[in-house]
């Protein structure tokens, strides 16, 4: 069964790093939304494994930033926010059955900047992921037969804040966050202009989870032929998160 790891929300989540939204998340409501999210993953056929929260790590729910899968290879990242560096070890300790590679100092890399699409890995050069970290990832990717495409990110935290994978060849892009020329070969749907930064998505085995905060963009995704499943995650968005960052999903054929 395909596994998906999630991590619980600590009381300290109210002190999560928030760059852009300017309000503190409500922890009780965030926990309710997170439980709903885990339920949707399980409904979709994933084996959901919940890791415990760590009070000293306010952002630990954003588990995708701590590790990345490149096919069967598990890559331990080195988060660009110093306050988040300690999250990596406990996530690694919970995942068995994969060879491991590690991003080393002075490299930084957040999983939110890594998007594997078919035979390519798109990597965001962002305020969190630097050229050194991307260079290290590129070597690991090449070893797994994946081509790396570096995408400069502006005005948003991570690549997957502005470019949301829908399937292995389709993305929703917030215009102005990346040079879309870097996405050549992908099918691009633009976020509806009235919903700028409200959309997030996560492709699941039988559907695409989408945020309720961007219904018009979700409509465009549905029109493109996808089964969409809306979920409310206001408190996650308040902490600059989205739908990809609350889980680390094992690639379907990683262990075959
Ligand atoms: C942070 O600033 O690191 C967290 N508050 C949000 C991280 C969201 N991660 C993601 O989208 N991959």
Boltz pocket constraint, residues with backbone or C-beta under 6 A from the ligand:
constraints:
  - pocket:
      binder: B
      contacts: [[A, 16], [A, 17], [A, 18], [A, 19], [A, 59], [A, 62], [A, 64], [A, 65], [A, 81], [A, 84], [A, 111], [A, 112], [A, 113], [A, 157], [A, 158], [A, 160], [A, 161], [A, 239], [A, 240], [A, 241], [A, 242], [A, 244], [A, 245]]
      max_distance: 6.0
